[in-house]
Amino acid sequence: MSLHTLPFQRTLIAVAVSLLAAPLLHAQQADAPIESIQVSGSWLGSGLQNSVKNFAGARTVLKKDDIDATGAADIGDVMRRIPGVQSTDNSGTAGSSISLNIGVRGLTGRYSPRSTVLLDGIPLAVAPYGQPQLSFAPVSLNNIESIDVVRGGGAVRYGPQNVGGIINFRSRSIPDAPGVVTDASLRYNEYSGGGQNRQYSAFAGAQMENGFGVALLYSGMDGTDWRVASDEKVNDVALKFRYQINPHSEVYGKLSYFEVNSRTPGGLTVKEYNANPFQNTRPTDFWSGNRNGMDVGYLNTLSATQEVEIKAYYNESFRQSSLINAARTQLTWQPRNYEVLGIEPRATQRFAAAGMTHDVTVGYRYLRERGDDNNYIQTVSTGANGATSTFLNSTDAHAAYVDDRIAVGAWRITPGLRYEHIKSERNDLTARSVFATDNNKALPSLNVAYLMNRALTVFANYTTSFGPVQNTQLNSQTSANPLIPELARTAELGARWKTSTLSAEVTAFRLKFDNQILQVPGTTPAVFRNIGATKHDGIETAVDYGFDEAGALAGLNVYANYTYTKAVQDSGTTAGLDVPFYSRNTDTVGARYRVGAWTANLSSTHQSKQYSDTANTVAEAANASVGQIPGFRLWNAQLGWKLPGKPGYELMAGINNIADKRYYTRNVDGNAGRMVGAPRMAYLQLRASY
């Protein structure tokens, strides 16, 4: 597919560009400066790629102030504010409330399997190639400084599973200036359906005169959610360090530990939900996990035209779940262990040739995964354990990439190529059989941006993305069924406007996802084949306006975004029907008003109906395992006050889901049924910084 196949995108962007450019019809075009290469530690690399405003693709960055203003209780609440992103509460058997369920542009959001999710540029998944699903997402909202979401245009450097975008959570930074910075917060949440919990955080960072900096981050939570007996406890701690060797080079790193224990109430039948949507029919089910991690890096801006960076990381994770069967006679235990080692060097060189400036970046990534997943059944009446089945999993993945960001006049043109070589093996110790795959994939991309002036950037891109064969899918690998990595092609056309008072963007996209690996219905044990293809078309829009500080509406900021997505199946007997678990229409609207020490926020998020199966069944089954999921709109309000004369002390209070709207998602696996969403929640938060 090429850009000339996108007539509807051309029409939409032509209208958008004409609207955005209207104020400039009589203005002289400003120069398009070349961004400098700087020591940045940015996950997007160096040089020209660091600019969000000039980025040649759909990209949204939320800073900590933006995150705090949402009143969000978790990451999913924040992600709903980003165009093209849909986030749901947990909807699976083996995931707790700290699972991450993010779907981009109609791709499945259950455990975020189609997106590359990073923390400080390091893969968040317990096994990025073998098990990318984030049923265990070891990241806390209070420890996050910014969220960077690239929905297109950045695929060449990062993978795998980047068809659904690249999401980087950046942890809180070590202070840049000499001195000590500390802060702490305490938040109390209470739900109308029952349940209370407490969230707390602490931060202490120092930068010394000798170039050494350090920061300690902590975030925790304990209490219950809105379901009966939904107890949770989370601890997330990290120690960061940085040493500036000289003005252009530094060593940095982080040690981290994350643990969680969470009860998983599960799905309800229609009758149970109508009687009490907050009840828990599975009080014995729980999910727990922990992760130890470390990373270290070296960054050196050798000159005004050269930069090199190398980082290495290692983490080991453990997760387990205990789930009861429908007859309440057996518990299934699934303990799993994972180890991931990664090494990533890269180098950027700037040079001028033939009237053009080139930023050429060459990089390599080696990822080593090792792990085991186990399964055994415990009889409830006797406590006796059955035999344990064990699989040993291993993956060695090599990725090399090169891209060249070419600046010529107001144009920024970036061709790129990533090459992946993946070798995976799954050893069934019980059956004494081995399943293996060896895949190679070249992934080209082309990004183009035109800087019409200092405010307006128009862009287009074409990228290829892939998803490798995962651990549990390897069992289906045979000579007659040679599973190959999933492949997707994405094209975007968009415009972005940015001034001191107005930000606006519009992006039209088309995504073609070929040869998805799907489970063959009715197969036990599960059999997977390359049989799925989907098409995703849509448009994303956003606008944010801050009124002039000298005007009558000084202090008022209004914002809105709207996304339309049409994601349909493109193969099999259900071709032409919607893919499950996505909404065609989503939007956010809100206003923020600041006067003196007070700040008030009012906002709303909305999503339209969804289908829960490939057949798009509308009528709901009595056990609620299938059926249409109604859409809903939620309203949230927040009021903040900073102590006059001491702005480091802040008190915030708010209500999420003001109308106490009852809504739900659906679980369709072994714990099937309706999963009620969060009811009205009132919260009070105190933050102090020094």
C-alpha positions in Angstrom: 0.0 0.0 0.0 1.3 3.5 -0.8 0.1 7.0 0.1 -1.7 7.4 -3.3 -4.2 4.8 -2.1 -5.5 7.2 0.6 -7.9 9.6 -1.1 -9.9 10.2 2.0 -6.7 11.2 4.0 -5.7 13.7 1.3 -9.2 15.3 1.5 -9.2 15.5 5.2 -5.7 16.9 5.5 -6.3 19.4 2.8 -9.2 20.8 4.8 -7.2 20.7 8.0 -4.2 22.4 6.5 -6.3 25.2 4.9 -8.0 25.8 8.3 -4.7 25.8 10.3 -2.9 27.9 7.7 -5.6 30.5 7.4 -4.1 33.0 9.8 -0.8 32.9 7.8 -2.1 33.7 4.3 -0.4 37.1 4.5 2.5 36.2 6.7 6.0 35.6 5.6 7.2 32.1 6.0 9.7 31.8 8.9 13.0 30.0 8.7 13.0 26.3 9.6 15.9 26.0 12.1 17.9 22.8 12.5 17.6 21.4 16.0 20.9 20.8 17.7 22.2 17.5 19.0 22.3 17.6 22.7 22.8 15.3 25.7 19.1 14.4 26.3 18.6 10.8 27.2 15.4 11.0 25.1 14.0 7.6 24.2 13.6 8.8 20.6 17.3 9.2 20.3 19.2 12.3 19.4 19.2 15.3 17.2 16.2 16.3 15.1 14.0 13.4 16.4 13.7 15.1 19.8 11.2 17.8 18.7 7.6 16.9 19.3 6.3 19.9 17.4 8.2 18.9 14.2 7.9 15.1 14.6 6.8 13.4 11.4 3.9 11.4 12.9 1.0 11.4 15.4 2.6 12.0 18.8 1.3 13.2 22.2 3.4 14.0 25.2 1.7 14.5 28.6 3.9 16.1 31.3 3.4 15.7 35.1 1.3 18.8 35.4 -1.0 17.5 32.7 -1.3 14.1 34.4 -2.0 15.6 37.8 -4.7 17.9 36.4 -6.7 14.8 35.2 -7.4 13.6 38.7 -6.6 10.1 37.4 -6.3 7.2 39.9 -4.3 5.1 37.5 -2.5 5.1 34.1 -5.6 3.9 32.2 -7.5 7.0 33.3 -4.7 9.2 31.8 -4.4 7.3 28.6 -8.1 7.9 27.7 -7.2 11.6 27.2 -4.9 10.7 24.2 -6.4 10.7 20.7 -6.6 7.3 19.1 -6.0 5.5 22.4 -8.7 3.4 24.2 -8.1 2.1 27.7 -10.3 -0.3 29.7 -10.3 -1.7 33.2 -9.0 -5.3 33.6 -11.0 -7.8 31.6 -9.1 -11.0 31.8 -8.7 -14.1 34.0 -5.0 -13.8 34.7 -4.7 -10.1 35.1 -5.0 -7.9 38.1 -5.9 -4.2 38.3 -2.3 -3.3 37.6 -2.5 -4.9 34.2 -2.3 -2.4 31.4 -5.1 -2.5 28.8 -4.3 -0.1 26.0 -5.6 -0.4 22.5 -4.5 2.0 19.7 -6.6 2.6 16.6 -8.9 -0.4 17.0 -6.2 -2.9 17.9 -7.0 -5.2 20.8 -6.3 -3.5 24.2 -6.5 -6.5 26.4 -3.1 -6.5 28.1 -1.7 -4.1 25.4 -0.2 -6.8 23.2 0.1 -4.7 20.0 2.1 -1.7 21.4 5.7 -1.4 22.4 5.5 -0.2 26.0 8.7 1.2 27.6 9.8 2.6 30.9 12.7 5.0 30.5 13.2 3.5 27.0 13.4 -0.1 28.4 10.7 -2.7 27.5 8.1 -3.1 30.2 6.9 -6.6 29.3 8.2 -9.5 31.2 9.2 -11.0 27.9 9.0 -8.5 25.0 9.1 -11.1 22.3 7.8 -14.2 24.0 5.0 -12.7 26.1 4.4 -9.0 25.3 1.0 -9.0 27.1 1.1 -6.6 30.1 -1.1 -8.6 32.5 1.7 -7.5 34.9 2.7 -3.8 34.3 5.3 -2.8 36.8 4.9 0.9 36.7 3.1 3.4 39.0 1.4 6.6 38.0 2.9 8.6 40.9 6.5 7.7 39.8 5.9 8.9 36.2 7.1 12.3 35.0 5.8 12.1 31.5 4.0 9.8 29.0 5.1 9.9 25.4 2.8 8.2 22.9 3.9 7.8 19.3 1.0 6.4 17.3 2.9 6.4 14.0 6.2 7.4 12.4 8.6 5.9 15.0 8.5 2.2 14.2 11.9 1.8 12.7 13.8 2.2 15.9 11.6 0.4 18.4 9.9 -3.0 18.5 8.6 -5.6 18.5 4.8 -5.2 18.6 4.9 -1.6 17.5 1.9 -1.7 15.1 -0.1 -0.2 18.0 2.3 2.6 18.6 5.2 3.2 21.0 4.4 4.3 24.5 7.2 5.5 26.8 6.7 6.2 30.5 9.5 8.4 31.8 10.2 8.1 35.5 10.8 11.2 37.6 14.1 12.9 36.9 17.1 13.7 39.0 17.3 17.4 39.6 19.4 19.4 37.1 20.5 22.2 39.5 22.6 21.7 42.5 20.6 21.2 45.7 18.1 18.8 47.2 14.5 18.4 46.1 11.9 16.4 48.0 8.2 15.9 47.9 5.5 13.5 49.2 1.8 12.9 48.6 -1.1 11.1 50.2 -4.4 10.4 48.4 -7.5 8.8 49.8 -10.1 7.3 47.3 -13.6 6.2 48.3 -16.0 4.5 45.9 -19.8 4.8 46.1 -20.2 1.1 45.5 -18.0 0.3 48.5 -14.2 0.2 48.9 -11.5 2.6 49.9 -7.8 2.7 49.2 -4.8 4.9 49.8 -2.1 6.0 47.4 1.1 7.5 48.6 4.4 8.6 47.1 7.7 10.1 48.1 10.6 11.6 46.1 14.0 12.8 47.1 16.6 13.9 44.6 19.9 15.8 44.8 22.4 17.1 42.3 25.9 17.7 43.8 28.6 20.1 42.7 30.9 17.3 41.7 28.5 16.1 38.9 26.9 13.2 40.8 23.1 13.1 41.1 20.8 10.7 42.8 17.0 10.3 43.3 14.9 7.9 45.3 11.3 7.2 44.1 8.6 5.4 46.0 4.9 4.8 45.2 2.5 2.6 47.0 -1.1 1.6 47.3 -3.2 -0.5 49.7 -6.9 -1.0 50.3 -9.8 -2.2 48.1 -11.3 -1.2 44.8 -15.0 -0.9 44.0 -15.6 -4.7 43.9 -16.2 -6.7 47.2 -13.0 -8.3 48.5 -10.9 -6.6 45.8 -7.9 -6.1 48.1 -4.7 -4.8 46.7 -1.2 -3.9 47.8 1.4 -2.3 45.6 5.0 -1.2 46.3 7.1 0.5 43.6 10.6 1.8 44.5 13.5 2.9 42.3 17.0 4.4 42.9 18.3 6.5 40.1 21.8 7.9 39.6 23.7 10.0 37.2 27.3 11.2 37.0 28.4 13.9 34.7 31.9 13.1 33.6 32.3 16.3 31.7 30.0 18.9 30.1 29.2 16.6 27.2 29.1 13.0 28.7 27.4 11.2 31.5 26.8 7.8 33.1 23.3 7.0 34.3 21.4 4.1 35.7 18.5 2.8 37.9 17.8 0.0 40.3 14.1 -0.9 40.8 11.8 -3.2 42.6 8.0 -3.6 42.1 5.6 -6.0 43.9 1.8 -6.4 43.8 -0.8 -8.7 45.4 -4.3 -8.3 44.0 -7.6 -10.0 44.3 -9.4 -10.7 41.0 -13.2 -10.7 41.4 -13.9 -11.9 37.9 -17.0 -11.7 35.6 -20.7 -11.8 36.6 -23.7 -13.2 34.8 -26.5 -10.8 33.8 -28.6 -11.9 36.8 -25.7 -11.5 39.2 -24.8 -8.1 37.8 -28.4 -6.9 38.0 -28.6 -8.0 41.7 -25.3 -6.4 42.7 -22.7 -5.4 40.1 -20.0 -5.0 42.8 -20.3 -8.5 44.3 -17.4 -11.0 44.1 -18.4 -14.6 43.3 -14.7 -15.7 43.2 -13.2 -14.6 46.6 -10.4 -17.1 46.4 -8.9 -15.9 43.1 -5.8 -13.7 43.3 -2.9 -12.5 41.3 0.6 -11.6 42.5 4.0 -10.7 41.1 7.3 -8.9 41.5 10.1 -7.6 39.4 13.7 -6.7 40.1 15.5 -4.6 37.5 18.7 -2.6 36.8 19.9 -0.6 33.9 23.0 1.5 33.2 23.9 3.7 30.3 26.6 6.0 28.9 25.8 9.0 26.8 28.4 11.2 25.1 27.8 14.2 22.8 31.3 14.0 21.2 30.9 17.2 19.3 28.2 19.5 17.9 27.7 16.9 15.1 28.3 13.5 16.9 26.6 11.6 19.7 26.9 8.0 21.0 24.9 6.1 23.6 25.0 2.6 25.0 22.7 1.1 27.6 22.3 -2.3 29.1 19.5 -3.7 31.3 18.6 -6.8 33.2 15.4 -7.7 34.9 13.8 -10.8 36.4 10.1 -11.2 37.1 7.8 -13.6 38.8 4.1 -13.8 38.5 1.4 -16.3 39.6 -2.4 -16.6 39.6 -4.8 -18.8 41.4 -8.2 -19.2 39.7 -11.1 -21.4 40.7 -13.2 -23.4 38.3 -17.0 -22.9 37.6 -17.9 -25.8 39.9 -15.7 -24.4 42.7 -13.9 -27.7 43.2 -10.5 -27.0 41.7 -7.9 -24.2 41.8 -5.6 -23.7 38.8 -2.2 -22.3 39.8 0.1 -20.7 37.1 3.5 -19.6 38.5 5.9 -18.2 35.9 9.5 -16.8 35.9 11.2 -14.6 33.4 14.6 -13.1 32.8 15.5 -10.4 30.2 18.9 -9.1 29.3 19.3 -6.3 26.8 22.1 -4.3 25.2 21.5 -1.3 23.0 24.3 0.9 21.4 23.6 3.7 18.9 25.5 6.5 17.3 24.4 9.6 15.4 26.5 11.6 13.0 25.5 14.9 11.4 27.0 16.0 8.1 26.2 18.3 5.2 26.2 17.3 1.5 24.6 18.6 -1.7 22.8 21.4 0.2 21.3 19.0 2.7 21.9 18.3 6.4 21.9 14.6 7.4 21.5 13.1 10.8 22.4 9.5 10.3 21.7 7.2 13.3 22.8 3.6 13.4 21.8 1.3 16.3 21.7 -2.3 17.4 19.7 -4.1 20.1 20.2 -7.6 21.5 17.6 -9.1 23.7 17.9 -12.4 25.5 14.8 -13.9 27.2 14.7 -17.0 29.4 11.8 -18.2 31.4 9.5 -21.0 32.5 5.7 -21.3 32.8 4.1 -23.9 35.0 0.6 -25.1 35.6 -0.9 -27.4 38.2 -4.4 -28.0 39.7 -5.2 -28.1 43.4 -8.3 -29.9 44.7 -10.2 -27.6 47.0 -11.6 -30.3 49.3 -8.3 -32.0 50.1 -5.7 -29.3 49.3 -3.8 -31.9 47.2 -1.8 -30.7 44.2 -1.8 -32.5 40.9 1.1 -33.0 38.5 2.9 -29.9 37.3 3.3 -29.2 33.6 6.4 -27.1 32.8 7.5 -25.3 29.6 11.0 -23.7 29.2 11.1 -20.7 26.9 14.0 -19.0 25.3 14.4 -16.2 22.7 17.4 -14.5 21.3 16.6 -11.5 19.2 18.9 -9.2 17.2 17.7 -5.9 15.8 19.8 -3.5 13.7 18.4 -0.2 12.4 19.6 2.8 10.4 17.7 6.0 9.6 18.8 9.3 8.0 16.9 12.5 8.9 17.5 14.8 6.0 16.9 18.5 6.4 16.6 20.5 3.2 15.0 23.9 3.5 11.7 23.4 5.4 11.6 19.7 4.6 12.5 16.9 7.0 12.7 13.5 5.3 13.6 10.4 7.2 14.0 7.0 5.4 14.8 4.1 7.7 15.2 0.4 7.9 15.2 -2.1 10.8 16.2 -5.7 10.4 15.1 -8.3 12.9 16.5 -11.8 13.5 14.6 -13.8 16.1 15.3 -17.4 17.3 12.8 -18.8 19.8 12.4 -22.2 21.4 9.7 -23.8 23.7 10.6 -27.0 25.5 7.7 -29.0 26.9 9.3 -30.9 29.7 6.2 -33.0 30.4 5.7 -34.2 26.9 9.4 -34.1 26.1 9.0 -32.2 22.9 10.6 -29.0 21.5 9.0 -26.3 19.3 11.3 -23.8 17.6 11.1 -21.0 15.1 13.7 -18.9 13.3 12.5 -15.7 11.7 14.0 -12.8 9.8 12.2 -9.6 8.9 13.2 -6.3 7.2 11.0 -3.4 8.1 11.4 -0.2 6.0 9.8 3.2 6.8 9.6 6.7 5.4 8.7 9.8 7.3 8.2 13.2 5.8 7.5 16.6 7.5 7.2 20.0 6.0 7.7 23.0 8.4 5.4 25.5 6.9 6.4 28.1 9.6 7.3 28.1 13.2 3.8 27.1 14.2 2.6 24.6 11.6 4.1 21.2 10.6 2.5 19.0 8.0 3.6 15.3 7.9 3.1 12.0 6.2 4.7 8.6 6.8 4.6 5.0 5.8 5.9 2.4 8.2 6.0 -1.4 8.6 5.6 -3.2 11.9 5.6 -6.7 13.1 4.7 -9.0 16.0 6.8 -12.2 16.5 5.6 -15.7 17.3 5.0 -15.8 21.0 5.8 -18.6 23.5 2.4 -20.1 23.8 1.9 -20.0 20.1 5.1 -22.1 19.4 3.3 -25.3 20.3 1.4 -25.0 17.0 4.6 -24.7 15.0 4.8 -27.6 12.5 6.0 -28.1 9.0 2.4 -27.9 7.8 1.7 -24.8 10.0 4.9 -22.7 9.8 3.9 -19.7 11.8 5.5 -16.5 10.6 5.6 -13.1 12.4 2.6 -10.8 12.1 3.0 -7.9 9.7 1.3 -4.5 9.5 1.6 -1.5 7.3 0.6 1.9 8.5 0.2 5.2 6.6 -0.5 8.6 8.1 -1.2 12.1 6.8 -1.5 15.0 9.3 -0.9 18.5 10.5 0.2 20.0 13.8 -0.2 23.6 15.0 1.6 24.9 18.1 1.8 28.4 19.5 2.0 29.8 23.0 -1.8 29.8 23.3 -3.1 27.3 20.7 -2.3 23.6 20.0 -4.2 21.7 17.4 -3.6 18.5 15.4 -5.4 16.3 12.9 -4.2 12.9 11.6 -5.8 10.6 9.1 -4.5 7.0 9.2 -4.8 3.7 7.5 -3.5 0.5 9.0 -3.5 -2.9 7.3 -2.7 -5.8 9.7 -1.9 -9.0 7.7 -1.5 -12.6 8.8 -2.4 -12.1 12.5 -1.7 -15.2 14.6 -5.1 -16.3 16.0 -6.3 -19.3 17.9 -8.4 -21.7 15.9 -11.9 -21.7 17.6 -12.8 -24.9 19.5 -9.2 -26.4 19.6 -8.0 -28.0 22.9 -5.1 -27.7 23.4 -5.1 -24.3 21.6 -3.9 -24.3 18.0 -2.7 -21.0 16.4 -2.5 -20.2 12.7 -1.7 -17.2 10.6 -5.4 -16.6 9.6 -6.3 -13.1 10.7 -6.2 -9.8 8.8 -7.8 -6.5 9.7 -8.1 -3.0 8.2 -8.2 0.1 10.4 -9.1 3.6 9.0 -9.7 6.7 10.9 -9.0 10.3 11.9 -7.7 11.8 15.1 -8.2 15.4 16.1 -7.2 17.5 19.2 -7.3 21.1 20.2 -6.1 23.0 23.3 -6.5 26.7 23.8 -5.3 28.9 26.7 -6.8 32.4 26.8 -4.6 35.4 26.9 -3.3 36.2 30.3 -4.1 39.9 29.7 -7.7 39.3 28.7 -10.9 38.9 30.5 -10.7 35.1 30.5 -7.2 34.9 31.8 -6.5 31.6 33.5 -9.0 29.6 31.4 -7.9 26.7 29.3 -10.2 24.6 27.2 -9.4 21.4 25.3 -11.0 18.6 23.3 -10.1 15.6 21.2 -12.2 13.3 19.0 -11.2 10.1 17.2 -13.2 8.1 14.6 -11.9 4.6 13.9 -13.3 1.9 11.6 -11.5 -1.4 12.3 -12.9 -4.3 10.4 -12.0 -7.9 9.9 -10.6 -8.6 6.5 -10.5 -12.4 6.3 -12.6 -15.5 7.1 -16.3 -15.9 7.5 -16.6 -12.7 9.5 -14.9 -10.4 7.0 -16.4 -6.9 7.0 -17.5 -7.0 10.6 -15.9 -4.9 13.4 -13.0 -6.3 15.4 -13.9 -7.0 19.0 -13.4 -4.6 21.9 -13.0 -1.2 20.3 -15.2 1.8 19.9 -15.7 3.6 16.6 -16.1 7.0 18.4 -14.2 8.3 21.4 -13.7 11.9 22.6 -12.6 14.0 25.5 -13.7 17.6 26.4 -12.6 19.7 29.3 -11.9 23.1 30.8 -9.4 24.2 33.4 -9.6 27.6 35.2 -6.9 29.1 37.4 -7.5 32.1 39.6 -5.0 33.0 42.4 -4.2 29.9 44.5 -7.2 28.0 43.1 -7.5 25.7 40.1 -10.7 24.0 39.0 -11.0 21.3 36.3 -14.1 19.8 34.6 -13.7 17.1 32.0 -15.5 14.3 30.3 -14.5 11.1 28.4 -16.8 9.1 26.1 -16.6 5.9 24.1 -19.3 4.4 21.8 -20.5 0.7 21.9 -18.3 -2.3 21.3 -18.7 -5.9 20.2 -17.1 -8.7 22.3 -16.8 -11.3 19.5 -15.8 -11.5 15.9 -19.4 -12.3 14.9 -20.5 -9.0 16.3 -23.3 -10.6 18.4 -25.7 -8.0 19.8 -27.9 -10.2 22.0 -26.3 -10.9 25.4 -26.0 -14.4 26.7 -27.4 -15.2 30.1 -23.9 -15.9 31.4 -22.7 -12.5 29.9 -19.9 -14.2 28.0 -21.0 -12.6 24.7 -23.0 -9.6 23.6 -22.8 -5.9 22.7 -21.1 -3.6 25.2 -22.9 -0.3 25.6 -21.0 3.0 25.2 -20.8 5.5 28.1 -19.8 9.0 29.0 -18.1 9.9 32.3 -17.7 13.4 33.9 -15.0 14.3 36.4 -14.3 17.4 38.5 -11.4 18.6 40.5 -10.5 21.5 42.7 -7.0 22.4 43.8 -5.6 24.9 46.3 -2.0 25.9 46.8 -1.0 27.5 50.2 -0.3 31.2 49.5 3.3 32.0 50.1 4.2 28.3 50.1 3.3 26.9 46.7 4.9 23.6 47.6 1.9 22.7 49.7 -1.1 21.7 47.6 -4.5 20.3 48.5 -6.7 18.6 45.9 -10.2 17.2 46.0 -12.3 15.7 43.2 -15.0 13.4 42.1 -14.6 11.0 39.2 -17.8 9.7 37.4 -19.9 12.5 39.0 -23.2 11.0 37.8 -22.3 7.5 39.2 -22.8 6.1 35.7 -23.0 2.3 35.6 -20.9 0.8 32.8 -19.0 -2.4 32.2 -16.6 -4.3 30.0 -16.8 -8.0 29.4 -14.5 -10.9 30.1 -14.8 -13.6 27.5 -12.3 -16.3 28.7 -12.5 -18.8 31.6 -13.7 -16.1 34.0 -16.4 -14.8 31.6 -19.0 -12.2 32.4 -19.7 -8.5 33.0 -16.9 -6.5 34.7 -18.4 -3.4 36.2 -16.5 -0.1 35.7 -15.5 2.3 38.5 -18.5 4.0 40.1 -18.5 7.5 41.5 -15.2 8.0 43.3 -14.4 10.9 45.7 -10.8 11.6 46.6 -8.7 13.9 48.7 -5.0 14.5 48.1 -2.3 16.4 49.9 1.1 17.1 48.3 4.1 18.8 49.9 7.4 19.7 48.3 10.5 21.4 49.5 
